[in-house]
Amino acid sequence: MPTRKRSVTIQDVAKASGVSVSTVSRVLNGKVDVADDTQDRVLAVIGKLGYTSNLAARSMRSRKKNLIGLVVPDIGFPYSIEIMKGINQAIAESAYDLLVYTTGDVHKSGAASHEQHYVSLLNNSLTDGVIIVASAAADFITDAPIVAVDPHVVKPNYPSVQGTNYQGSLEIMNYLLSLGHQRIGFICGRPEIGSAGRRLLGYRDALSSAGIEVDENLIVPGDFTTPSGHERGVQLLSMENPPTAIFAANDQSAIGVYQAADELGLRIPDDLSVVGFDNISEAKYLGLTTMDQCLADMGYVAIQMLIQLIKNETLEKQIHKISTKLVVRSSCRALTGSV
């Protein structure tokens, strides 16, 4: 007679992690009084053992939930809001409801282990499938399908929707070069994110193709936030020979450049040309030239792909690419004597 597999308990997790049951409970409830290394160890064990809480276990009684999970790092971040617009539209057109799980902070440590825990919790119990935005983990152990939107990893082991970041960066650079700009500053995104790396590569390759030597002093680190864009904007514009244009790796950083320019008494575009990437709502009101990553479309397509997988249908492709589009507004001008 076959033996029935015993469910994993919170006591099992505590024993395997070398901590108390109360510590495991605090980790599960998102308490901040647990050391980072302890929290990461507990979450890793939870993911490995496939532990689910009592609430989740009760939900497992129903095989079909008609519920899709969404794991998103920060629902207040403009980037996330744009993606959620498309997700919301697709959910409204479907027979599914949406359950949102967020850490509330794009910079929380141990992002990959947190994601693996959330996906394990949702997909092994509560939901029929999960959408994960800007995923950091390369793989997940899960009983139900997942689809990522704009994953951090270059080649994830799960279906994803991605923008053409490299091509979009090339197009931005070629636009600035066509306006006569050669000293172009670049504010990077977070280095661990694949799309940030592809945008930087596009910047470098465009200059090389134009026969312009890359000045490493014009490339400064960033983290996709407005404060970082402001700090790095001041750094670039305070150089002895400052750039005539700045390409910020996303619109949030570009907004920071606007603040830096205003602080230094510079006018956009008269004294400085600025471009961003993403085309969030604020970009339109600033008159910011940017690369539209069609974030809402990415969210919409991700839901459609996930529903296909939930229905056991085969996807045409594991990676769905959505082409970026240059949106020219009023933040750039040609240098005197340039076409």
C-alpha positions in Angstrom: 0.0 0.0 0.0 1.5 3.4 -1.0 2.5 5.7 1.8 1.0 9.2 1.8 3.6 11.9 1.9 3.4 13.9 5.2 2.9 17.6 4.9 5.9 19.8 5.8 5.3 21.5 9.1 6.6 24.7 10.6 8.5 22.5 13.1 10.3 20.9 10.1 11.3 24.3 8.8 12.6 25.4 12.2 14.7 22.2 12.6 16.2 22.4 9.1 17.0 26.1 9.6 18.5 25.6 13.1 16.1 28.3 14.6 13.0 28.3 16.8 9.5 27.9 15.6 8.8 31.5 16.7 11.6 32.8 14.5 10.2 30.9 11.5 6.8 32.5 12.3 8.3 36.0 12.4 9.9 35.4 9.0 6.6 34.2 7.6 4.8 37.3 8.9 7.4 39.7 7.6 8.7 41.0 10.9 11.7 43.2 10.8 13.4 42.0 14.0 15.0 39.0 12.3 18.6 39.2 11.1 19.1 39.2 7.3 21.2 36.1 7.2 18.7 34.2 9.4 15.8 35.4 7.3 17.6 34.3 4.1 18.4 30.9 5.6 14.8 30.3 6.7 13.4 31.4 3.4 15.8 29.1 1.5 14.6 26.1 3.6 11.0 27.1 3.1 11.5 27.2 -0.7 13.4 23.9 -0.6 10.9 22.0 1.5 7.9 23.6 -0.2 6.3 24.6 3.1 3.0 26.4 3.0 1.1 28.1 5.9 -2.1 26.7 7.3 -4.1 29.3 5.4 -2.5 28.3 2.2 -2.9 24.6 3.0 -6.7 25.0 3.5 -6.9 26.7 0.0 -5.3 23.6 -1.5 -8.6 21.7 -1.0 -9.9 23.3 -4.2 -8.1 22.3 -7.3 -9.2 25.3 -9.4 -9.0 28.7 -7.8 -9.6 31.1 -10.7 -7.0 33.3 -9.0 -3.8 34.7 -10.4 -1.0 35.9 -8.2 1.1 38.9 -8.9 4.5 39.4 -7.2 5.7 42.9 -7.7 8.6 44.7 -5.8 6.9 48.1 -5.2 3.4 48.9 -6.3 4.0 52.6 -5.8 6.9 52.8 -8.3 5.8 54.4 -11.6 7.4 51.5 -13.6 5.3 49.0 -11.6 2.1 51.1 -12.0 2.5 51.1 -15.8 2.8 47.3 -15.9 -0.1 46.8 -13.6 -2.3 48.9 -15.9 -1.9 46.2 -18.6 -2.3 43.4 -16.0 -5.5 45.0 -14.7 -7.0 45.2 -18.2 -6.2 41.6 -19.0 -7.7 40.4 -15.7 -10.8 42.5 -16.4 -11.2 40.6 -19.7 -10.7 37.2 -18.1 -12.5 34.9 -15.7 -9.7 35.3 -13.1 -9.2 37.5 -10.1 -5.9 38.9 -9.0 -4.0 38.5 -5.7 -1.1 41.0 -5.3 1.9 40.4 -3.1 4.5 43.1 -2.7 7.6 43.7 -0.6 7.0 47.5 -0.9 10.7 48.2 -1.7 12.7 47.5 -4.8 15.9 47.4 -2.8 15.1 44.8 -0.2 18.0 42.4 0.3 17.7 38.7 -0.7 15.3 39.5 -3.4 15.7 36.1 -5.2 15.0 34.0 -2.0 12.1 36.2 -1.1 10.6 35.7 -4.6 11.1 32.0 -4.4 9.2 31.9 -1.1 6.3 34.0 -2.4 5.9 32.0 -5.6 6.1 28.7 -3.5 3.4 30.0 -1.1 1.1 31.3 -3.9 1.5 28.6 -6.5 1.5 25.6 -4.3 -1.7 26.6 -2.6 -3.5 29.8 -3.3 -3.3 30.6 -7.1 -3.5 28.9 -10.4 -0.4 30.7 -11.6 1.8 33.7 -10.8 3.1 36.8 -12.7 6.3 38.0 -11.3 7.6 41.5 -12.1 11.4 42.2 -12.5 12.3 38.8 -11.1 15.8 38.3 -9.7 15.6 34.5 -9.3 16.8 32.4 -12.3 14.5 29.5 -11.4 11.6 28.5 -9.2 10.3 25.3 -7.7 6.6 25.4 -8.3 3.6 23.2 -9.1 1.8 25.9 -11.2 3.0 28.1 -14.0 4.7 31.4 -13.8 5.5 34.2 -16.3 7.9 37.0 -15.6 7.7 40.6 -16.8 11.1 42.2 -17.5 13.2 39.7 -15.5 16.5 40.8 -14.1 18.2 37.6 -15.3 19.2 37.5 -19.0 18.0 33.9 -19.6 15.4 32.8 -17.0 14.3 29.2 -16.9 10.6 30.2 -17.2 8.5 32.1 -19.7 8.9 35.9 -19.8 7.9 39.1 -21.5 10.8 41.5 -22.3 11.5 44.7 -24.1 14.1 45.3 -26.7 16.4 47.2 -24.3 19.6 47.0 -26.4 17.9 48.1 -29.6 16.1 50.9 -27.8 19.3 52.2 -26.3 21.0 52.2 -29.7 18.1 54.2 -31.1 18.3 56.8 -28.4 22.0 57.2 -28.9 21.7 57.5 -32.7 19.0 60.1 -32.2 21.3 62.2 -29.9 24.2 61.7 -32.3 22.1 62.9 -35.2 21.5 66.1 -33.2 25.3 66.6 -33.1 25.9 65.5 -29.5 29.2 63.6 -28.9 29.7 64.2 -25.2 26.8 62.2 -23.9 26.6 61.3 -20.2 25.0 58.0 -19.2 23.4 57.3 -15.8 23.4 53.5 -15.3 20.6 51.4 -13.8 21.1 48.8 -11.1 24.1 46.6 -12.2 22.5 43.3 -11.2 19.6 43.9 -13.7 19.9 42.5 -17.2 18.0 45.3 -18.9 20.3 47.9 -17.3 23.3 46.1 -18.7 21.8 45.9 -22.2 21.0 49.7 -22.1 24.6 50.4 -21.2 25.9 48.1 -23.9 23.7 50.0 -26.5 25.2 53.3 -25.3 28.8 51.9 -25.7 28.2 50.3 -29.1 26.5 53.3 -30.6 29.5 55.5 -29.7 31.9 52.9 -31.1 29.9 52.6 -34.3 30.1 56.4 -34.7 33.8 56.4 -34.3 33.7 58.2 -30.9 35.9 57.0 -28.1 34.0 56.1 -25.0 34.9 58.4 -22.1 34.5 56.3 -18.9 34.1 59.5 -16.9 30.8 60.1 -18.6 29.4 56.8 -17.4 28.2 57.0 -13.8 26.4 54.4 -11.5 22.7 54.7 -10.7 19.9 52.7 -9.2 16.8 53.7 -11.3 15.6 56.2 -8.7 15.1 59.9 -8.8 17.5 60.8 -5.9 20.2 58.8 -7.6 19.5 60.6 -10.9 19.8 63.9 -9.2 23.1 63.0 -7.5 24.6 61.7 -10.6 23.2 64.5 -12.7 25.0 67.0 -10.5 28.2 65.0 -10.8 28.1 65.0 -14.6 27.1 68.6 -15.0 29.8 69.8 -12.5 32.6 68.3 -14.7 35.2 70.7 -16.1 33.9 69.6 -19.6 30.3 68.5 -18.9 28.2 66.5 -21.4 25.9 68.3 -23.7 23.3 65.5 -23.3 22.5 63.0 -20.7 20.9 59.6 -21.3 19.4 58.3 -18.1 18.8 54.5 -17.9 15.1 55.1 -16.9 12.6 58.0 -16.6 12.9 58.2 -12.9 16.6 58.9 -13.2 15.9 61.4 -15.9 13.6 63.3 -13.5 16.5 63.5 -11.1 18.6 65.1 -13.9 15.9 67.7 -14.4 16.2 68.5 -10.7 20.0 68.7 -11.0 19.8 71.0 -14.0 17.4 73.3 -12.3 19.6 73.4 -9.2 22.6 74.4 -11.3 20.7 77.0 -13.3 20.6 75.1 -16.6 17.7 75.0 -19.0 16.4 71.9 -20.8 16.8 71.7 -23.7 18.6 75.1 -24.3 21.7 74.2 -22.1 21.3 70.4 -21.8 19.5 67.6 -23.7 18.0 64.8 -21.7 16.5 61.4 -22.6 15.0 58.6 -20.4 13.7 55.1 -20.9 10.3 53.5 -20.1 7.8 56.3 -20.9 6.1 56.5 -17.6 3.1 58.9 -17.2 5.3 61.7 -15.8 7.5 61.8 -18.9 4.7 63.2 -21.0 4.2 66.2 -18.6 7.9 66.9 -18.5 8.2 66.9 -22.2 10.8 64.2 -21.8 12.1 62.4 -24.9 12.2 58.7 -23.9 12.0 55.1 -25.1 8.6 53.7 -24.7 9.0 50.1 -23.3 5.3 49.6 -23.7 5.1 48.4 -20.1 1.3 48.1 -20.0 1.5 45.9 -23.1 4.0 43.7 -21.3 1.7 43.2 -18.4 -1.2 42.5 -20.6 0.7 39.9 -22.7 2.1 38.2 -19.5 -1.4 37.5 -18.3 -2.5 36.1 -21.6 0.6 33.8 -21.6 -0.1 32.7 -18.1 -3.7 31.8 -18.8 -2.5 29.7 -21.7 -0.2 27.8 -19.4 -2.9 27.4 -16.8 -5.1 25.8 -19.5 -2.2 23.5 -20.4 -1.8 25.1 -23.8 1.6 25.4 -25.4 3.2 28.8 -25.8 4.5 29.8 -29.2 7.7 31.0 -27.6 9.2 31.1 -24.1 10.4 34.7 -24.5 7.9 37.3 -25.9 9.7 40.4 -27.1 7.8 43.7 -27.3 9.6 46.3 -29.4 10.5 49.6 -27.9 9.5 52.9 -29.6 11.3 56.2 -29.5 9.0 59.0 -28.3 10.4 62.4 -29.2 9.3 65.4 -27.1 10.9 68.7 -26.2 13.8 67.7 -24.0 16.5 67.6 -26.7 17.8 70.1 -29.3 20.4 70.0 -32.0 23.8 71.6 -31.2 24.5 74.9 -33.1 25.7 74.0 -36.5 24.4 70.4 -36.4 21.5 69.0 -38.4 
